[in-house]
Amino acid sequence: MKVAEPTVERLIQYYRLLDRLNGEKTKVVSSLEIGDMLGIKASQVRKDLSYFGEIGKRGVGYDVKRLCVHIENILDAPRVWHVALAGVGNLGTALMGHTVFKSYKFKVEALFDIDPQKVGRKIMGVECYHSRETTRIITEKNIDVLLLAVPASAAQSCVDAAAASPSIRGILAFTPATVAVPDNILFYRVDIFAELEKLLFFLKEKEGKEKIKYHKLPE
């Protein structure tokens, strides 16, 4: 069954919310309450959740703990994914320090950089290798996913080195650089600056509407 990307994104939001509610000992939650807390229409919440089997009761709502486990099973990985990170600069180090890196779903097995002060050392418990060893290390450690946090100028060479390994299956890039990726490798980009530009654009739109609302001349 092919699941649309926006649906997966909402499932992740549902899971995080339900996990928090479960920790707060909330027993039951309705689709309307979920929608209000996440800014999603209740009809969309019901549609998403029924897509994976009926689990709520009309007029009663969803059992928080049961629904949380249900979504966790949907999102659960079939095994522990092996991950590597290319680029241990400010962004890469910040990513390594994020709580998401404590997930049981994947394990960071290797780091890659060209800085001689980092190569050959363990950073946050993970060995850092020179970028020229990318293909060999990815193959030896059977790396599935590469996180790309290198400058735009180095992005394509890192992708090429990773793609040369038969084990790599996906790349998540934190760079706006345009890169060519083989069809057999899933590629996703997290463009932080594009998201910031989008936020600023909508803030400008909102401020413009507020000015019109509060400075409208009397008739």
C-alpha positions as CSV (number, residue, x, y, z in Angstrom):
1,M,0.0,0.0,0.0
2,K,1.5,3.3,-1.1
3,V,1.1,6.0,1.5
4,A,1.3,9.7,0.5
5,E,4.1,11.7,2.0
6,P,1.8,14.3,3.7
7,T,-0.1,11.4,5.4
8,V,3.1,10.1,6.8
9,E,4.0,13.5,8.1
10,R,0.7,13.8,9.8
11,L,1.1,10.3,11.3
12,I,4.3,11.4,12.9
13,Q,2.5,14.5,14.3
14,Y,-0.3,12.3,15.7
15,Y,2.2,9.9,17.3
16,R,4.2,12.7,19.0
17,L,1.0,14.3,20.3
18,L,-0.4,10.9,21.6
19,D,2.8,10.0,23.2
20,R,2.7,13.3,25.1
21,L,-1.0,12.8,26.0
22,N,-0.3,9.3,27.2
23,G,2.5,10.6,29.4
24,E,0.0,13.1,30.9
25,K,-2.4,10.2,31.7
26,T,-5.0,11.3,29.2
27,K,-7.3,8.4,28.5
28,V,-9.5,9.4,25.6
29,V,-9.1,12.0,22.8
30,S,-11.4,12.9,20.0
31,S,-10.5,13.6,16.3
32,L,-11.7,17.2,16.9
33,E,-9.3,17.6,19.9
34,I,-6.4,16.1,17.9
35,G,-7.2,18.5,15.0
36,D,-7.5,21.5,17.3
37,M,-4.1,20.8,18.9
38,L,-2.3,20.2,15.6
39,G,-4.1,22.7,13.4
40,I,-5.6,19.9,11.2
41,K,-9.3,19.4,10.2
42,A,-11.0,16.7,12.3
43,S,-12.3,15.1,9.1
44,Q,-8.7,14.8,7.9
45,V,-7.6,13.2,11.2
46,R,-10.5,10.6,10.9
47,K,-9.6,9.9,7.3
48,D,-5.9,9.4,8.1
49,L,-6.5,7.1,11.0
50,S,-9.2,5.0,9.3
51,Y,-6.8,4.5,6.4
52,F,-4.9,2.1,8.6
53,G,-7.9,0.4,10.1
54,E,-10.8,1.5,12.4
55,I,-9.6,2.0,15.9
56,G,-11.8,4.7,17.3
57,K,-15.5,4.7,18.4
58,R,-18.0,7.2,16.9
59,G,-19.2,9.5,19.7
60,V,-16.6,8.1,22.1
61,G,-13.2,9.0,20.6
62,Y,-9.9,7.2,20.6
63,D,-8.2,5.4,23.4
64,V,-5.0,7.4,23.7
65,K,-2.7,4.5,24.7
66,R,-4.1,2.1,22.2
67,L,-4.0,4.6,19.3
68,C,-0.4,5.6,20.3
69,V,0.7,1.9,20.1
70,H,-1.2,1.5,16.8
71,I,0.5,4.4,15.1
72,E,3.9,3.4,16.6
73,N,3.5,0.0,14.9
74,I,2.7,1.6,11.6
75,L,5.8,3.8,11.8
76,D,8.0,1.2,13.3
77,A,11.1,0.1,11.3
78,P,11.5,-3.6,10.4
79,R,15.0,-3.4,11.8
80,V,17.6,-0.9,13.1
81,W,18.7,1.3,10.2
82,H,22.5,2.0,9.9
83,V,23.1,5.7,9.4
84,A,26.2,7.9,8.6
85,L,26.7,11.6,8.7
86,A,28.8,13.6,6.2
87,G,29.9,17.0,7.5
88,V,30.7,17.5,11.2
89,G,30.6,21.3,11.2
90,N,28.2,23.4,13.2
91,L,25.1,21.9,11.6
92,G,26.3,18.3,11.7
93,T,27.3,18.7,15.4
94,A,23.9,20.2,16.2
95,L,22.2,17.2,14.5
96,M,24.3,14.8,16.5
97,G,23.3,16.5,19.7
98,H,19.6,16.3,18.9
99,T,17.5,13.9,20.9
100,V,16.2,12.3,17.7
101,F,19.7,10.7,17.5
102,K,18.8,8.6,20.5
103,S,16.1,6.8,18.5
104,Y,15.9,3.0,18.7
105,K,15.0,2.9,15.0
106,F,18.5,3.8,13.8
107,K,22.1,3.9,14.8
108,V,24.7,6.4,13.7
109,E,27.7,4.2,12.7
110,A,30.1,6.7,11.1
111,L,31.0,10.3,10.5
112,F,32.8,11.8,7.5
113,D,34.7,15.1,7.4
114,I,38.0,16.5,5.9
115,D,39.0,18.4,9.1
116,P,42.3,16.8,10.4
117,Q,41.3,17.8,13.9
118,K,38.1,15.6,13.6
119,V,39.3,12.7,11.4
120,G,40.4,9.7,13.4
121,R,38.6,10.8,16.5
122,K,35.4,9.8,18.1
123,I,32.8,12.6,18.2
124,M,29.9,11.9,20.6
125,G,31.0,8.3,20.6
126,V,31.1,7.8,16.8
127,E,34.2,7.4,14.8
128,C,35.0,10.2,12.3
129,Y,36.6,9.1,9.0
130,H,38.1,11.2,6.1
131,S,35.6,11.9,3.4
132,R,37.7,10.0,0.8
133,E,36.9,6.8,2.7
134,T,33.1,7.3,2.3
135,T,32.5,4.5,-0.2
136,R,34.6,1.9,1.7
137,I,33.3,2.7,5.2
138,I,29.6,2.8,4.0
139,T,30.1,-0.6,2.4
140,E,31.9,-2.2,5.3
141,K,29.4,-0.9,7.9
142,N,26.5,-1.7,5.6
143,I,25.2,1.9,5.9
144,D,21.6,2.4,4.7
145,V,21.2,6.1,5.0
146,L,23.5,9.1,4.7
147,L,22.8,12.4,6.3
148,L,24.3,15.2,4.3
149,A,25.4,18.3,6.2
150,V,28.3,19.5,4.0
151,P,28.8,22.8,2.2
152,A,27.0,23.0,-1.2
153,S,30.3,22.8,-3.0
154,A,31.0,19.3,-1.5
155,A,27.5,17.9,-1.8
156,Q,27.7,16.2,-5.2
157,S,31.0,14.5,-4.5
158,C,29.6,13.2,-1.2
159,V,26.5,11.9,-2.9
160,D,28.7,10.2,-5.6
161,A,30.9,8.5,-3.0
162,A,27.9,7.2,-1.1
163,A,26.0,6.1,-4.2
164,A,29.1,4.0,-5.2
165,S,28.3,1.7,-2.3
166,P,25.8,-1.0,-2.9
167,S,24.4,-0.7,0.6
168,I,23.2,2.9,0.6
169,R,19.4,3.2,0.2
170,G,18.5,6.8,1.1
171,I,20.1,10.3,1.5
172,L,18.7,13.1,3.6
173,A,20.3,16.4,2.6
174,F,20.5,19.5,4.8
175,T,21.8,21.6,1.9
176,P,20.1,23.7,-0.8
177,A,22.6,22.4,-3.4
178,T,21.2,20.7,-6.4
179,V,22.6,17.2,-6.7
180,A,22.1,14.3,-9.1
181,V,21.1,11.1,-7.3
182,P,20.7,7.6,-8.9
183,D,17.0,6.4,-9.2
184,N,17.6,3.5,-6.8
185,I,18.3,5.8,-3.9
186,L,15.6,7.8,-2.1
187,F,16.6,11.4,-1.7
188,Y,15.0,14.0,0.6
189,R,16.1,17.6,1.2
190,V,15.5,19.6,4.3
191,D,16.0,23.2,3.1
192,I,16.0,25.3,6.3
193,F,16.4,28.6,4.5
194,A,13.5,27.9,2.1
195,E,11.3,27.1,5.1
196,L,12.4,30.4,6.7
197,E,11.7,32.3,3.5
198,K,8.3,30.7,3.4
199,L,7.6,31.7,7.0
200,L,8.7,35.3,6.4
201,F,6.6,35.5,3.3
202,F,3.4,34.5,5.2
203,L,4.3,36.8,8.1
204,K,4.5,39.7,5.6
205,E,1.1,38.6,4.2
206,K,-0.4,38.5,7.7
207,E,1.1,41.9,8.7
208,G,-0.3,43.4,5.5
209,K,-3.8,42.2,6.2
210,E,-3.6,43.4,9.8
211,K,-2.5,46.9,8.6
212,I,-5.5,47.0,6.2
213,K,-7.8,45.8,9.0
214,Y,-6.7,48.3,11.6
215,H,-6.0,51.3,9.4
216,K,-9.1,51.1,7.2
217,L,-10.5,54.6,6.7
218,P,-14.0,55.2,8.1
219,E,-16.8,55.3,5.5
